[in-house]
Amino acid sequence: MDFTKSMSLVERFHSLIPGGSHTYAKGDDQFPAHMLPYIARGEGCRVWDADGNEFIEWGMGLRAVGLGHAYPSVVEAARKAMLDGTNFTRPSLIELEAAEAFLDLVPGADMVKFSKDGSDATSGAVRVSRAYTGRDMVARCVNHPFFAVDDWFIGTTPMSAGIPEVVRELTATFRYNDIESVEQLFEQYPDRLACLILEPEKYDPPADGFLEKLRDLCDRHGTVLIFDEMITGFRWHLGGAQAFYEVVPDLSTWGKAMANGFSVSALAGKKEIMELGGLLHDKERVFLLSGTHAAETHGLAAAMATMKVYRDEPVIETMWKQGQRLTAGLERAIADQDLEAHIGIFGRPCCLVYGTKDAEGNPSQPFRTLFIQETMKRGLIAPSVIISYSHDDEAVDRTVEAFHDAFKVYRKALTEGIDGYLESRPVQPVWRTHNNYRLG
Ligand SMILES: Cc1ncc(COP(=O)(O)O)c(C=O)c1O
């Protein structure tokens, strides 16, 4: 596989765009140094890079593309909407239609407000929770890696530079599936927690009634429960993880796959809270969400077309089924190379990730890099293994085959030492205080 053209662009990307990417998780430090493809186009579950290399994609735009790249009915709906204008001085009719379609899917929510990014929705949820409760503190789940680009969240990460201590002190953390860690927060900050925010499920399913217990604790303490359905939405169930687990949060936040890669996010929830951002009350006004581009017609048309496919076709079932086929294949391939102690596959079939460990059994970025390197050589971009509706049997089987061959190299590197196999510096976690990075 030849990356000459892409590699010739790396410096230009970095000279004009800080980090060479508009999203940290897509950055060069996440991939082997000599394999940095820039994507020219995508179709279904495949993408082609600047050099014309073809890959089966297993990241799907950081999970934003559920149906597949350039999904025809979604693209056509967006195109048609654009022909009638994208942005006006008053709300467009499609805003009501999209709200009706969305709220039909999410039974626990009475109202919805659309925006562009997931962060708009989560930060809007935090703000309105503070206004609704009259409290200042936010509790976020520490096991979930991302909620927003805004200070209330970024201040709790290792990249908190630029965020004042006074802001950072207002966000506390609790652990997933550890109800005592939540109870302790309520004890430590009596009458101060405005909201609890978490992904309803990440890699481990909720255990021992965790979500129900959160619901109960929030009810007892008058705290707003926010489910961040950015990833679980449009994957776990048509109505999100809240429908899957039948636990209704006060607010929920959506984005990613809801418009199959077009920029649409949503904050949805109970009328009593959401209406604070509206005109029909006499309380103090809350700036809930507002954006020049928030309700662009083609984004909402794409969202409606996406929701239609999810409603009319077995999208969710297919993602789970294909994910199971993938899991079974990967588990066989791992067992074949005796790698159970070194490679872990985590998550639900509709949303899988893998973990890499070295010969001593410690989590290893060099081995992660080796694995990305070897799968890329075999035609995959697989920093994760996120299924879409377009990953058909052929794509899944080819992927299992490629993983199997990559596992053989992994096994040799474990036995003989990684230095003879790893062709570049290791990848690094996004969340770190310093770069420790050089071009080339
Ligand atoms: C769970 C979760 N919440 C919120 C966000 C923020 O969404 P966006 O990047 O669209 O602002 C992300 C993005 O990765 C996410 O994974």
The ligand as a MOL file (V3000), in Angstrom:
LIG
                    3D

  0  0  0     0  0            999 V3000
M  V30 BEGIN CTAB
M  V30 COUNTS 16 16 0 0 0
M  V30 BEGIN ATOM
M  V30 1 C -20.6980 10.4650 24.2330 0
M  V30 2 C -20.3800 11.7320 23.5040 0
M  V30 3 N -20.9710 12.8730 23.9000 0
M  V30 4 C -20.7330 14.0520 23.2730 0
M  V30 5 C -19.8610 14.1160 22.2100 0
M  V30 6 C -19.6310 15.4300 21.5530 0
M  V30 7 O -20.1710 15.4170 20.2820 0
M  V30 8 P -19.6190 16.4190 19.1360 0
M  V30 9 O -18.2440 15.9620 18.7910 0
M  V30 10 O -20.6050 16.2630 18.0210 0
M  V30 11 O -19.6300 17.8000 19.7230 0
M  V30 12 C -19.2150 12.9560 21.7700 0
M  V30 13 C -18.2550 13.0090 20.6590 0
M  V30 14 O -17.4040 12.1780 20.4590 0
M  V30 15 C -19.4840 11.7240 22.4340 0
M  V30 16 O -18.8950 10.5820 22.0770 0
M  V30 END ATOM
M  V30 BEGIN BOND
M  V30 1 1 1 2
M  V30 2 1 2 3
M  V30 3 2 2 15
M  V30 4 2 3 4
M  V30 5 1 4 5
M  V30 6 1 5 6
M  V30 7 2 5 12
M  V30 8 1 6 7
M  V30 9 1 7 8
M  V30 10 2 8 9
M  V30 11 1 8 10
M  V30 12 1 8 11
M  V30 13 1 12 13
M  V30 14 1 12 15
M  V30 15 2 13 14
M  V30 16 1 15 16
M  V30 END BOND
M  V30 END CTAB
M  END
